[in-house]
Amino acid sequence: MPTIDVVIELSHDACLAHYEGRVGQVHTRSLDGRKVIFPAEALRRVVTRDGVHGRFRLTFSDAGRFVSIEALI
C-alpha cells in the first residue's frame, strides 16, 4: 500500500474543530512537497492535549483511500 510522510502542526482548538465535525478534511503537505488531503477523523488516533504535532506516515489503499496514520519518531 502507498504511504506518504507528512508534518502536521495543529493546535488544540484546530483539532477540536475537526473532532466536532466542523471540518471534515485535513489539508497538509508531504515531506517532498505534495499536497495531501485525508479525513479529519484520522486525527482521533494521534491527538494529544496540545493538538497534533510532528511527523506522521499516512497509509492509503491502492485505490487512494485513507487506511491508517502512524506517528514517526
N, C-alpha and C positions, 0 to 999 in steps of 0.2 A: 504494500500500500504506500502511496506517496506521502511524504512528510514535508513540513515546512517549519523552519525555526523562526520565531518572531520575538520581538521585545514588546511587552505590554506594560504600560505605566498608567494605571487608572486609580484615582483617589477613591476613598470610601464612598463619597457621595455619588461619583460616577458609577460605581458598582451597584449602588442601591437603585439607581435608575434602571440599570439592566435587570437587576433581580426583581424589581416590581413590575417589569414588563413594559415600562415606558419606552425602552429602547430594545429593539429585537435583534440587532446585529452589532458585532464588534468590527470596527474597521481599523486595521493596523498595517504595518509593513514588515515584510520578511527581512532577515539579516542581509539578503542580497538585493533588497530594494523593491521587490514585487509587492503590489497591493494585495492584501488578504482580508477576506470577509468571512466570518464564521458566526454561528448562533450564540447569542449572549448567554443562553442557559449553560453553556460550557464553562463559564466563569465560576459557577457554583462549586465546581470541583477544586478550584485553586484560590478562591478569595480568602483573604485574612481580614482582621480588624482594620488594617491600614489600606485595604484595597487589593489590587493585583499589581505586583511589581516584579519584573525580572524577565528572564528568557524562558520561552516555552516551546515545546515541539508539538505541533498540530499534526494529527494523522487524518488522512482523508481516504475514502474508498476510491477504487479505480474510476467510479462514476463522478467523483468530485464532491461527495457528501462528507460532512464532518463526521469523524469517528471518535477521536479522543484528544485530550490535551494532557501534557505532562511537563512538570517543571524541570528545567535543566539547571544543573549546579555548576 
